[in-house]
């Protein structure tokens, strides 16, 4: 089962939230619908701008803890490398590989 470490924001270069989950599509949907109380709901953090995949939950948790310690500039650099246009990557998760061209 894959595990995901992810970063949400409310706008390009906005507030960041780092989390982990074993179902990224479901979790981001919950954030978007305001079903998760707390920081993400309070600040409207609904845009998935970065994520990593791990096979072991311990690795995902360790990475989440590390990312949370990063300076803002390091987070910005990581996001920029993965997602230079600051697209909402959630919509890429919704693409069915069996029906997409390519």
DALINLIN-V40599 format. One record per residue. SS is DSSP state (H for helix, E for strand, - for the rest). D_CENTER is the distance of its C-alpha to the mean C-alpha in Angstrom with 1 decimal. Layout:
BEGIN
SS	D_CENTER
SS	D_CENTER
END
This chain:
BEGIN
-	17.6
-	14.2
E	11.7
E	8.0
E	6.5
E	2.9
E	3.5
E	4.9
E	8.5
-	11.7
-	13.2
-	13.4
-	14.2
-	13.8
-	12.7
E	9.5
E	8.1
E	6.9
E	7.1
E	8.2
E	9.6
-	12.0
-	11.3
H	7.8
H	9.8
H	11.7
H	9.3
H	7.6
H	11.3
H	12.4
H	10.4
H	11.8
-	15.2
-	15.3
-	16.1
-	14.4
-	16.8
-	16.3
H	14.4
H	11.6
H	14.6
H	17.0
H	15.2
-	13.8
-	10.1
-	9.2
E	7.7
E	4.4
E	5.7
E	4.7
E	4.7
E	8.1
E	10.5
E	13.3
-	16.5
-	17.4
H	15.7
H	17.4
H	15.8
H	12.2
H	13.6
H	15.4
H	12.6
H	10.6
H	14.1
H	14.6
H	11.6
H	12.7
H	16.1
-	15.4
-	17.1
H	15.4
H	17.0
H	15.4
H	11.8
H	13.1
H	14.7
H	11.9
H	9.9
H	13.4
H	14.2
H	11.4
-	11.2
-	14.5
-	14.8
-	11.6
-	11.4
-	9.2
-	8.0
H	8.3
H	11.9
H	12.1
H	11.1
-	14.2
-	16.6
-	19.1
-	20.1
-	23.6
-	24.2
-	22.5
-	24.7
-	24.5
END
